[in-house]
């Protein structure tokens, strides 16, 4: 249940004005949010989550790690609540997947891989992003980019993953990560 949060400095009883366009909410299992009037005079309100940053991982933090050896991993996970009956109708269409795959080599994550490699003295080729062997469906997407070691194995890897809501999880989860797979090779 979400409850209205009085504005800062409000003392005593507080009333939401009839002309209010938004109200901050608290007490929800989804965390802090804001209810915003989307249509003036009609009374249609939409709940929007307020972004939170923290070092306490959500239950989605370990997604996409099965079978991986421990490695130096820098990971950013975004978990967005998705309410409504339409969650099952969401899908990653072929045109959107192609668009994602075309944009990855030019994105911030690819730039971070290049920058980290150059700081170690390497001049990596243009990053080649490939679909992961699993997790690519109408409900999820995953791509990786590998910087090889001199011996041919992976020295560093970057990954971008997305998962849409399921019957057991009502969130959209996006993840971007950089993994140092072979610290010795990456140091060379």
Contact map, one row per residue, 1 for C-alpha under 8 A:
11100000000000000000000000111000000000000000000000000000000000000000000000000000000000000000000000000000000000000000000000000000000000000000000000000000000000000000000000000000000000000000
11110000000000000000000011110000000000000000000000000000000000000000000000000000000000000000000000000000000000000000000000000000000000000000000000000000000000000000000000000000000000000000
11111000000000000000000011110000000000000000000000000000000000000000000000000000000000000000000000000000000000000000000000000000000000000000000000000000000000000000000000000000000000000000
01111100000000000000001111000000000000000000000000000000000000000000000000000000000000000000000000000000000000000000000000000000000000000000000000000000000000000000000000000000000000000000
00111110000000000000001111000000000000000000000000000000000000000000000000000000000000000000000000000000000000000000000000000000000000000000000000000000000000000000000000000000000000000000
00011111010001000000000100000000000000000000000000000000000000000000000000000000000000000000000000000000000000000000000000000000000000000000000000000000000000000000000000000000000000000000
00001111110000000000000000000000000000000000000000000000000000000000000000000000000000000000000000000000000000000000000000000000000000000000000000000000000000000000000000000000000000000000
00000111110000000000000000000000000000000000000000000000000000000000000000000000000000000000000000000000000000000000000000000000000000000000000000000000000000000000000000000000000000000000
00000011111000000000000000000000000000000000000000000000000000000000000000000000000000000000000000000000000000000000000000000000000000000000000000000000000000000000000000000000000000000000
00000111111101000000000000000000000000000000000000000000000000000000000000000000000000000000000000000000000000000000000000000000000000000000000000000000000000000000000000000000000000000000
00000000111111000000000000000000000000000000000000000000000000000000000000000000000000000000000000000000000000000000000000000000000000000000000000000000000000000000000000000000000000000000
00000000011111000000000000000000000000000000000000000000000000000000000000000000000000000000000000000000000000000000000000000000000000000000000000000000000000000000000000000000000000000000
00000000001111100000000000000000000000000000000000000000000000000000000000000000000000000000000000000000000000000000000000000000000000000000000000000000000000000000000000000000000000000000
00000100011111110000000000000000000000000000000000000000000000000000000000000000000000000000000000000000000000000000000000000000000000000000000000000000000000000000000000000000000000000000
00000000000011111000000000000000000000000000000000000000000000000000000000000000000000000000000000000000000000000000000000000000000000000000000000000000000000000000000000000000000000000000
00000000000001111101001000000000000000000000000000000000000000000000000000000000000000000000000000000000000000000000000000000000000000000000000000000000000000000000000000000000000000000000
00000000000000111111000000000000000000000000000000000000000000000000000000000000000000000000000000000000000000000000000000000000000000000000000000000000000000000000000000000000000000000000
00000000000000011111000000000000000000000000000000000000000000000000000000000000000000000000000000000000000000000000000000000000000000000000000000000000000000000000000000000000000000000000
00000000000000001111100000000000000000000000000000000000000000000000000000000000000000000000000000000000000000000000000000000000000000000000000000000000000000000000000000000000000000000000
00000000000000011111111000000000000010000000000000000000000000000000000000000000000000000000000000000000000000000000000000000000000000000000000000000000000000000000000000000000000000000000
00000000000000000011111000000000000110000000000000000000000000000000000000000000000000000000000000000000000000000000000000000000000000000000000000000000000000000000000000000000000000000000
00000000000000000001111100000000011110000000000000000000000000000000000000000000000000000000000000000000000000000000000000000000000000000000000000000000000000000000000000000000000000000000
00011000000000010001111110000000011100000000000000000000000000000000000000000000000000000000000000000000000000000000000000000000000000000000000000000000000000000000000000000000000000000000
00011100000000000000011111000001111000000000000000000000000000000000000000000000000000000000000000000000000000000000000000000000000000000000000000000000000000000000000000000000000000000000
01111000000000000000001111110001111000000000000000000000000000000000000000000000000000000000000000000000000000000000000000000000000000000000000000000000000000000000000000000000000000000000
01111000000000000000000111110011100000000000000000000000000000000000000000000000000000000000000000000000000000000000000000000000000000000000000000000000000000000000000000000000000000000000
11100000000000000000000011111011000000000000000000000000000000000000000000000000000000000000000000000000000000000000000000000000000000000000000000000000000000000000000000000000000000000000
11100000000000000000000011111111000000000000000000000000000000000000000000000000000000000000000000000000000000000000000000000000000000000000000000000000000000000000000000000000000000000000
10000000000000000000000000111110000000000000000000000000000000000000000000000000000000000000000000000000000000000000000000000000000000000000000000000000000000000000000000000000000000000000
00000000000000000000000000011111000000000000000010000000000000000000000000000000100000000000000000000000000000000000000000000000000000000000000000000000000000000000000000000000000000000000
00000000000000000000000001111111100000000000000011000000000000000000000000000000000000000000000000000000000000000000000000000000000000000000000000000000000000000000000000000000000000000000
00000000000000000000000111110111110000000000000011000000000000000000000000000000000000000000000000000000000000000000000000000000000000000000000000000000000000000000000000000000000000000000
00000000000000000000000111000011111000000000001111000000000000000000000000000000000000000000000000000000000000000000000000000000000000000000000000000000000000000000000000000000000000000000
00000000000000000000011110000001111100000000001111000000000000000000000000000000000000000000000000000000000000000000000000000000000000000000000000000000000000000000000000000000000000000000
00000000000000000000011110000000111110000000111100000000000000000000000000000000000000000000000000000000000000000000000000000000000000000000000000000000000000000000000000000000000000000000
00000000000000000000111000000000011111000000111100000000000000000000000000000000000000000000000000000000000000000000000000000000000000000000000000000000000000000000000000000000000000000000
00000000000000000001110000000000001111110011110000000000000000000000000000000000000000000000000000000000000000000000000000000000000000000000000000000000000000000000000000000000000000000000
00000000000000000000000000000000000111110011110000000000000000000000000000000000000000000000000000000000000000000000000000000000000000000000000000000000000000000000000000000000000000000000
00000000000000000000000000000000000011111111100000000000000000000000000000000000000000000000000000000000000000000000000000000000000000000000000000000000000000000000000000000000000000000000
00000000000000000000000000000000000011111111000000000000000000000000000000000000000000000000000000000000000000000000000000000000000000000000000000000000000000000000000000000000000000000000
00000000000000000000000000000000000000111110000000000000000000000000000000000000000000000000000000000000000000000000000000000000000000000000000000000000000000000000000000000000000000000000
00000000000000000000000000000000000000111111000000000000000000000000000000000000000000000000000000000000000000000000000000000000000000000000000000000000000000000000000000000000000000000000
00000000000000000000000000000000000011111111100000000000000000000000000000000000000000000000000000000000000000000000000000000000000000000000000000000000000000000000000000000000000000000000
00000000000000000000000000000000000011110111110000000000000000000000000000000000000000000000000000000000000000000000000000000000000000000000000000000000000000000000000000000000000000000000
00000000000000000000000000000000001111100011111000000000000000000000000000000000000000000000000000000000000000000000000000000000000000000000000000000000000000000000000000000000000000000000
00000000000000000000000000000000001111000001111100000000000000000000000000000000000000000000000000000000000000000000000000000000000000000000000000000000000000000000000000000000000000000000
00000000000000000000000000000000111100000000111110000000000000000000000000000000000000000000000000000000000000000000000000000000000000000000000000000000000000000000000000000000000000000000
00000000000000000000000000000000111100000000011111000000000000000000000000000000000000000000000000000000000000000000000000000000000000000000000000000000000000000000000000000000000000000000
00000000000000000000000000000111110000000000001111100000000000000000000000000001100000000000000000000000000000000000000000000000000000000000000000000000000000000000000000000000000000000000
00000000000000000000000000000011110000000000000111110000000000000000000000000000000000000000000000000000000000000000000000000000000000000000000000000000000000000000000000000000000000000000
00000000000000000000000000000000000000000000000011111000000000000000000000000000000000000000000000000000000000000000000000000000000000000000000000000000000000000000000000000000000000000000
00000000000000000000000000000000000000000000000001111100000000000000000000000000000000000000000000000000000000000000000000000000000000000000000000000000000000000000000000000000000000000000
00000000000000000000000000000000000000000000000000111110000000000000000000000000000000000000000000000000000000000000000000000000000000000000000000000000000000000000000000000000000000000000
00000000000000000000000000000000000000000000000000011111100000000000000000000000000000000000000000000000000000000000000000000000000000000000000000000000000000000000000000000000000000000000
00000000000000000000000000000000000000000000000000001111100000000000000000000000000000000000000000000000000000000000000000000000000000000000000000000000000000000000000000000000000000000000
00000000000000000000000000000000000000000000000000000111110000000000000000000000000000000000000000000000000000000000000000000000000000000000000000000000000000000000000000000000000000000000
00000000000000000000000000000000000000000000000000000111111110000000000000000000000000000000000000000000000000000000000000000000000000000000000000000000000000000000000000000000000000000000
00000000000000000000000000000000000000000000000000000001111110000000000000000010000000000000000000000000000000000000000000000000000000000000000000000000000000000000000000000000000000000000
00000000000000000000000000000000000000000000000000000000111111000000000000000000000000000000000000000000000000000000000000000000000000000000000000000000000000000000000000000000000000000000
00000000000000000000000000000000000000000000000000000000111111100000000000001010000000000000000000000000000000000000000000000000000000000000000000000000000000000000000000001000000000000000
00000000000000000000000000000000000000000000000000000000111111100000000000001000000000000000000000000000000000000000000000000000000000000000000000000000000000000000000000000000000000000000
00000000000000000000000000000000000000000000000000000000001111111000000000000000000000000000000000000000000000000000000000000000000000000000000000000000000000000000000000000000000000000000
00000000000000000000000000000000000000000000000000000000000111111100000000000000000000000000000000000000000000000000000000000000000000000000000000000000000000000000000000000000000000000000
00000000000000000000000000000000000000000000000000000000000001111100000000000000000000000000000000000000000000000000000000000000000000000000000000000000000000000000000000000000000000000000
00000000000000000000000000000000000000000000000000000000000001111111000000000000000000000000000000000000000000000000000000000000000000000000000000000000000000000000000000000000000000000000
00000000000000000000000000000000000000000000000000000000000000111111000000000000000000000000000000000000000000000000000000000000000000000000000000000000000000000000000000000000000000000000
00000000000000000000000000000000000000000000000000000000000000001111100000000000000000000000000000000000000000000000000000000000000000000000000000000000000000000000000000000000000000000000
00000000000000000000000000000000000000000000000000000000000000001111110000000000000000000000000000000000000000000000000000000000000000000000000000000000000000000000000000000000000000000000
00000000000000000000000000000000000000000000000000000000000000000011111000000000000000000000000000000000000000000000000000000000000000000000000000000000000000000000000000000000000000000000
00000000000000000000000000000000000000000000000000000000000000000001111100000000000000000000000000000000000000000000000000000000000000000000000000000000000000000000000000000000000000000000
00000000000000000000000000000000000000000000000000000000000000000000111110000000000000000000000000000000000000000000000000000000000000000000000000000000000000000000000000000000001111000000
00000000000000000000000000000000000000000000000000000000000000000000011111000000000000000000000000000000000000000000000000000000000000000000000000000000000000000000000000000000001110000000
00000000000000000000000000000000000000000000000000000000000000000000001111100000000000000000000000000000000000000000000000000000000000000000000000000000000000000000000000000000111100000000
00000000000000000000000000000000000000000000000000000000000000000000000111110000000000000000000000000000000000000000000000000000000000000000000000000000000000000000000000000000111000000000
00000000000000000000000000000000000000000000000000000000000000000000000011111000000000000000000000000000000000000000000000000000000000000000000000000000000000000000000000000011110000000000
00000000000000000000000000000000000000000000000000000000000000000000000001111100000000000000000000000000000000000000000000000000000000000000000000000000000000000000000000000011100000000000
00000000000000000000000000000000000000000000000000000000000110000000000000111110000000000000000000000000000000000000000000000000000000000000000000000000000000000000000000001111000000000000
00000000000000000000000000000000000000000000000000000000000000000000000000011111000000000000000000000000000000000000000000000000000000000000000000000000000000000000000000001110000000000000
00000000000000000000000000000000000000000000000000000000010100000000000000001111100000000000000000000000000000000000000000000000000000000000000000000000000000000000000000111100000000000000
00000000000000000000000000000000000000000000000010000000000000000000000000000111110000000000000000000000000000000000000000000000000000000000000000000000000000000000000000111000000000000000
00000000000000000000000000000100000000000000000010000000000000000000000000000011111000000000000000000000000000000000000000000000000000000000000000000000000000000000000001110000000000000000
00000000000000000000000000000000000000000000000000000000000000000000000000000001111100100000000000000000000000000000000000000000000000000000000000000000000000000000100001110000000000000000
00000000000000000000000000000000000000000000000000000000000000000000000000000000111110100000000000000000000000000000000000000000000000000000000000000000000000000000000001000000000000000000
00000000000000000000000000000000000000000000000000000000000000000000000000000000011111100000000000000000000000000000000000000000000000000000000000000000000000000000000000000000000000000000
00000000000000000000000000000000000000000000000000000000000000000000000000000000001111110000000000000000000000000000000000000000000000000000000000000000000000000000000000000000000000000000
00000000000000000000000000000000000000000000000000000000000000000000000000000000000111111100000000000000000000000000000000000000000000000000000000000000000000000000000000000000000000000000
00000000000000000000000000000000000000000000000000000000000000000000000000000000011111111100000000000000000000000000000000000000000000000000000000000000000000000001110001000000000000000000
00000000000000000000000000000000000000000000000000000000000000000000000000000000000011111100000000000000000000000000000000000000000000000000000000000000000000000000111000000000000000000000
00000000000000000000000000000000000000000000000000000000000000000000000000000000000001111110000000000000000000000000000000000000000000000000000000000000000000000000000000000000000000000000
00000000000000000000000000000000000000000000000000000000000000000000000000000000000001111111000000000000000000000000000000000000000000000010000000000000000000000001100000000000000000000000
00000000000000000000000000000000000000000000000000000000000000000000000000000000000000001111100000000000000000000000000000000000000000000110000000000000000000000001000000000000000000000000
00000000000000000000000000000000000000000000000000000000000000000000000000000000000000000111110110000000000000000000000000000000000000001111100000000000000000000000000000000000000000000000
00000000000000000000000000000000000000000000000000000000000000000000000000000000000000000011111110000000000000000000000000000000000000000100000000000000000000000000000000000000000000000000
00000000000000000000000000000000000000000000000000000000000000000000000000000000000000000001111111000000000000000000000000000000000000000000000000000000000000000000000000000000000000000000
00000000000000000000000000000000000000000000000000000000000000000000000000000000000000000000111111100000000000000000000000000000000000000000000000000000000000000000000000000000000000000000
00000000000000000000000000000000000000000000000000000000000000000000000000000000000000000001111111110000000000000000000000000000000000000000000000000000000000000000000000000000000000000000
00000000000000000000000000000000000000000000000000000000000000000000000000000000000000000001111111111000000000000000000000000000000000000000100000000000000000000000000000000000000000000000
00000000000000000000000000000000000000000000000000000000000000000000000000000000000000000000011111111100000000000000000000000000000000000000000000000000000000000000000000000000000000000000
00000000000000000000000000000000000000000000000000000000000000000000000000000000000000000000001111111110000000000000000000000000000000000000000000000000000000000000000000000000000000000000
00000000000000000000000000000000000000000000000000000000000000000000000000000000000000000000000111111111000000000000000000000000000000000000000000000000000000000000000000000000000000000000
00000000000000000000000000000000000000000000000000000000000000000000000000000000000000000000000011111111100000000000000000000000110000000000001000000000000000000000000000000000000000000000
00000000000000000000000000000000000000000000000000000000000000000000000000000000000000000000000001111111100000000000000000000000000000000000000000000000000000000000000000000000000000000000
00000000000000000000000000000000000000000000000000000000000000000000000000000000000000000000000000111111111000000000000000000000000000000000000000000000000000000000000000000000000000000000
00000000000000000000000000000000000000000000000000000000000000000000000000000000000000000000000000011111111011000000000000000000100000000000000000000000000000000000000000000000000000000000
00000000000000000000000000000000000000000000000000000000000000000000000000000000000000000000000000001111111001000000000000000111100000000000000000000000000000000000000000000000000000000000
00000000000000000000000000000000000000000000000000000000000000000000000000000000000000000000000000000011111101100000000000000000000000000000000000000000000000000000000000000000000000000000
00000000000000000000000000000000000000000000000000000000000000000000000000000000000000000000000000000011111111100000000000000000000000000000000000000000000000000000000000000000000000000000
00000000000000000000000000000000000000000000000000000000000000000000000000000000000000000000000000000000011111110000000000000000000000000000000000000000000000000000000000000000000000000000
00000000000000000000000000000000000000000000000000000000000000000000000000000000000000000000000000000001001111111000000000000000000000000000000000000000000001000000000000000001000000000000
00000000000000000000000000000000000000000000000000000000000000000000000000000000000000000000000000000001111111111100000000000010000000000000000000000000000001000000000000000000000000000000
00000000000000000000000000000000000000000000000000000000000000000000000000000000000000000000000000000000011111111110000000000000000000000000000000000000000000000000000000000000000000000000
00000000000000000000000000000000000000000000000000000000000000000000000000000000000000000000000000000000000111111111000000000000000000000000000000000000000000000000000000000000000000000000
00000000000000000000000000000000000000000000000000000000000000000000000000000000000000000000000000000000000011111111100000000000000000000000000000000000000001000000000000000000010000000000
00000000000000000000000000000000000000000000000000000000000000000000000000000000000000000000000000000000000001111111110000110010000000000000000000000000000000000000000000000000000000000000
00000000000000000000000000000000000000000000000000000000000000000000000000000000000000000000000000000000000000111111111000000000000000000000000000000000000000000000000000000000000000000000
00000000000000000000000000000000000000000000000000000000000000000000000000000000000000000000000000000000000000011111111100000000000000000000000000000000000000000000000000000000000000000000
00000000000000000000000000000000000000000000000000000000000000000000000000000000000000000000000000000000000000001111111111110000000000000000000000000000000000000000000000000000000000000000
00000000000000000000000000000000000000000000000000000000000000000000000000000000000000000000000000000000000000000111111111110000000000000000000000000000000000000000000000000000000000000000
00000000000000000000000000000000000000000000000000000000000000000000000000000000000000000000000000000000000000000011111111000000000000000000000000000000000000000000000000000000000000000000
00000000000000000000000000000000000000000000000000000000000000000000000000000000000000000000000000000000000000000001111111000000000000000000000000000000000000000000000000000000000000000111
00000000000000000000000000000000000000000000000000000000000000000000000000000000000000000000000000000000000000000000111111100000000000000000000000000000000000000000000000000000000000000000
00000000000000000000000000000000000000000000000000000000000000000000000000000000000000000000000000000000000000000000111111110000000000000000000000000000000000000000000000000000000000000000
00000000000000000000000000000000000000000000000000000000000000000000000000000000000000000000000000000000000000000100110011111000000000000000000000000000000000000000000000000000000000000000
00000000000000000000000000000000000000000000000000000000000000000000000000000000000000000000000000000000000000000100110001111110000000000000000000100000000000000000000000000000000000000000
00000000000000000000000000000000000000000000000000000000000000000000000000000000000000000000000000000000000000000000000000111110000000000000000000000000000000000000000000000000000000000000
00000000000000000000000000000000000000000000000000000000000000000000000000000000000000000000000000000000100000000000000000011111000000000000000000000000000000000000000000000000000000000000
00000000000000000000000000000000000000000000000000000000000000000000000000000000000000000000000000000000100001000100000000011111100000000000000011100000000000000000000000000000000000000000
00000000000000000000000000000000000000000000000000000000000000000000000000000000000000000000000000000000100000000000000000000111110000000000000011000000000000000000000000000000000000000000
00000000000000000000000000000000000000000000000000000000000000000000000000000000000000000000000000001001100000000000000000000011111000000000001111000000000000000000000000000000000000000000
00000000000000000000000000000000000000000000000000000000000000000000000000000000000000000000000000001000000000000000000000000001111100000000001110000000000000000000000000000000000000000000
00000000000000000000000000000000000000000000000000000000000000000000000000000000000000000000000000000000000000000000000000000000111110010000111100000000000000000000000000000000000000000000
00000000000000000000000000000000000000000000000000000000000000000000000000000000000000000000000000000000000000000000000000000000011111110000011100000000000000000000000000000000000000000000
00000000000000000000000000000000000000000000000000000000000000000000000000000000000000000000000000000000000000000000000000000000001111110000000000000000000000000000000000000000000000000000
00000000000000000000000000000000000000000000000000000000000000000000000000000000000000000000000000000000000000000000000000000000000111110000010000000000000000000000000000000000000000000000
00000000000000000000000000000000000000000000000000000000000000000000000000000000000000000000000000000000000000000000000000000000000111111001110000000000000000000000000000000000000000000000
00000000000000000000000000000000000000000000000000000000000000000000000000000000000000000000000000000000000000000000000000000000001111111111110000000000000000000000000000000000000000000000
00000000000000000000000000000000000000000000000000000000000000000000000000000000000000000001000000000000000000000000000000000000000000111111100000000000000000000000000000000000000000000000
00000000000000000000000000000000000000000000000000000000000000000000000000000000000000000011100000000000000000000000000000000000000000011111100000000000000000000000000000000000000000000000
00000000000000000000000000000000000000000000000000000000000000000000000000000000000000000111000000000000000000000000000000000000000000011111100000000000000000000011100000000000000000000000
00000000000000000000000000000000000000000000000000000000000000000000000000000000000000000001000000000000000000000000000000000000000000111111110000000000000000001111000000000000000000000000
00000000000000000000000000000000000000000000000000000000000000000000000000000000000000000001000010000000000000000000000000000000001000111111111000000000000000001110000000000000000000000000
00000000000000000000000000000000000000000000000000000000000000000000000000000000000000000000000000000000000000000000000000000000001101110001111100000000000000111100000000000000000000000000
00000000000000000000000000000000000000000000000000000000000000000000000000000000000000000000000000001000000000000000000000000000111100000000111110000000000000111000000000000000000000000000
00000000000000000000000000000000000000000000000000000000000000000000000000000000000000000000000000000000000000000000000000000000111100000000011111000000000011110000000000000000000000000000
00000000000000000000000000000000000000000000000000000000000000000000000000000000000000000000000000000000000000000000000000000011110000000000001111100000000011100000000000000000000000000000
00000000000000000000000000000000000000000000000000000000000000000000000000000000000000000000000000000000000000000000000000000011100000000000000111110000011111000000000000000000000000000000
00000000000000000000000000000000000000000000000000000000000000000000000000000000000000000000000000000000000000000000000000010010000000000000000011111000011110000000000000000000000000000000
00000000000000000000000000000000000000000000000000000000000000000000000000000000000000000000000000000000000000000000000000000000000000000000000001111111111100000000000000000000000000000000
00000000000000000000000000000000000000000000000000000000000000000000000000000000000000000000000000000000000000000000000000000000000000000000000000111111111100000000000000000000000001001100
00000000000000000000000000000000000000000000000000000000000000000000000000000000000000000000000000000000000000000000000000000000000000000000000000011111100000000000000000000000000000001000
00000000000000000000000000000000000000000000000000000000000000000000000000000000000000000000000000000000000000000000000000000000000000000000000000011111100000000000000000000000000000000000
00000000000000000000000000000000000000000000000000000000000000000000000000000000000000000000000000000000000000000000000000000000000000000000000000011111110000000000000000000000000000000000
00000000000000000000000000000000000000000000000000000000000000000000000000000000000000000000000000000000000000000000000000000000000000000000000000011111111000000000000000000000000000000000
00000000000000000000000000000000000000000000000000000000000000000000000000000000000000000000000000000000000000000000000000000000000000000000000001111001111110000000000000000000000011000000
00000000000000000000000000000000000000000000000000000000000000000000000000000000000000000000000000000000000000000000000000000000000000000000000001111000111110000000000000000000000111101100
00000000000000000000000000000000000000000000000000000000000000000000000000000000000000000000000000000000000000000000000000000000000000000000000001111000011111000000000000000000011111000100
00000000000000000000000000000000000000000000000000000000000000000000000000000000000000000000000000000000000000000000000000000000000000000000000111100000011111100000000000000000011110000000
00000000000000000000000000000000000000000000000000000000000000000000000000000000000000000000000000000000000011001000000000000000000000000000000111000000000111110000000000000001111000000000
00000000000000000000000000000000000000000000000000000000000000000000000000000000000000000000000000000000000000000000000000000000000000000000011110000000000011111000000000000011110000000000
00000000000000000000000000000000000000000000000000000000000000000000000000000000000000000000000000000000000000000000000000000000000000000000011100000000000001111100000000000111100000000000
00000000000000000000000000000000000000000000000000000000000000000000000000000000000000000000000000000000000000000000000000000000000000000001111000000000000000111110000000000111000000000000
00000000000000000000000000000000000000000000000000000000000000000000000000000000000000000000000000000000000000000000000000000000000000000001110000000000000000011111000000011110000000000000
00000000000000000000000000000000000000000000000000000000000000000000000000000000000000000000000000000000000000000000000000000000000000000011100000000000000000001111100000011100000000000000
00000000000000000000000000000000000000000000000000000000000000000000000000000000000000100110000000000000000000000000000000000000000000000011000000000000000000000111110000111000000000000000
00000000000000000000000000000000000000000000000000000000000000000000000000000000010000110100000000000000000000000000000000000000000000000010000000000000000000000011111111110000000000000000
00000000000000000000000000000000000000000000000000000000000000000000000000000000000000110000000000000000000000000000000000000000000000000000000000000000000000000001111111100000000000000000
00000000000000000000000000000000000000000000000000000000000000000000000000000000000000010000000000000000000000000000000000000000000000000000000000000000000000000000111111000000000000000000
00000000000000000000000000000000000000000000000000000000000000000000000000000000000000000000000000000000000000000000000000000000000000000000000000000000000000000000111111000000000000000000
00000000000000000000000000000000000000000000000000000000000000000000000000000000000000000000000000000000000000000000000000000000000000000000000000000000000000000000111111100000000000000000
00000000000000000000000000000000000000000000000000000000000000000000000000000000111000100000000000000000000000000000000000000000000000000000000000000000000000000000111111110000000000000000
00000000000000000000000000000000000000000000000000000000000000000000000000000011110000000000000000000000000000000000000000000000000000000000000000000000000000000001110011111000000000000000
00000000000000000000000000000000000000000000000000000000000000000000000000000011110000000000000000000000000000000000000000000000000000000000000000000000000000000111100001111100000000000000
00000000000000000000000000000000000000000000000000000000000100000000000000001111000000000000000000000000000000000000000000000000000000000000000000000000000000000111000000111110000000000000
00000000000000000000000000000000000000000000000000000000000000000000000000001110000000000000000000000000000000000000000000000000000000000000000000000000000000011110000000011111000000000000
00000000000000000000000000000000000000000000000000000000000000000000000000111100000000000000000000000000000000000000000000000000000000000000000000000000000000111100000000001111100000000000
00000000000000000000000000000000000000000000000000000000000000000000000000111000000000000000000000000000000010000000000000000000000000000000000000000000000001111000000000000111110000000000
00000000000000000000000000000000000000000000000000000000000000000000000011110000000000000000000000000000000000000000000000000000000000000000000000000000000001110000000000000011111000000000
00000000000000000000000000000000000000000000000000000000000000000000000011100000000000000000000000000000000000001000000000000000000000000000000000000000000111100000000000000001111100000000
00000000000000000000000000000000000000000000000000000000000000000000001111000000000000000000000000000000000000000000000000000000000000000000000000000000000111000000000000000000111110000000
00000000000000000000000000000000000000000000000000000000000000000000001110000000000000000000000000000000000000000000000000000000000000000000000000000000001110000000000000000000011111100100
00000000000000000000000000000000000000000000000000000000000000000000001100000000000000000000000000000000000000000000000000000000000000000000000000000000011110000000000000000000001111100000
00000000000000000000000000000000000000000000000000000000000000000000001000000000000000000000000000000000000000000000000000000000000000000000000000001000011100000000000000000000000111111100
00000000000000000000000000000000000000000000000000000000000000000000000000000000000000000000000000000000000000000000000000000000000000000000000000000000001000000000000000000000000111111110
00000000000000000000000000000000000000000000000000000000000000000000000000000000000000000000000000000000000000000000000000000000000000000000000000000000000000000000000000000000000001111111
00000000000000000000000000000000000000000000000000000000000000000000000000000000000000000000000000000000000000000000000000000000000000000000000000001100001000000000000000000000000001111111
00000000000000000000000000000000000000000000000000000000000000000000000000000000000000000000000000000000000000000000000100000000000000000000000000001000001100000000000000000000000101111111
00000000000000000000000000000000000000000000000000000000000000000000000000000000000000000000000000000000000000000000000100000000000000000000000000000000000000000000000000000000000000111111
00000000000000000000000000000000000000000000000000000000000000000000000000000000000000000000000000000000000000000000000100000000000000000000000000000000000000000000000000000000000000011111
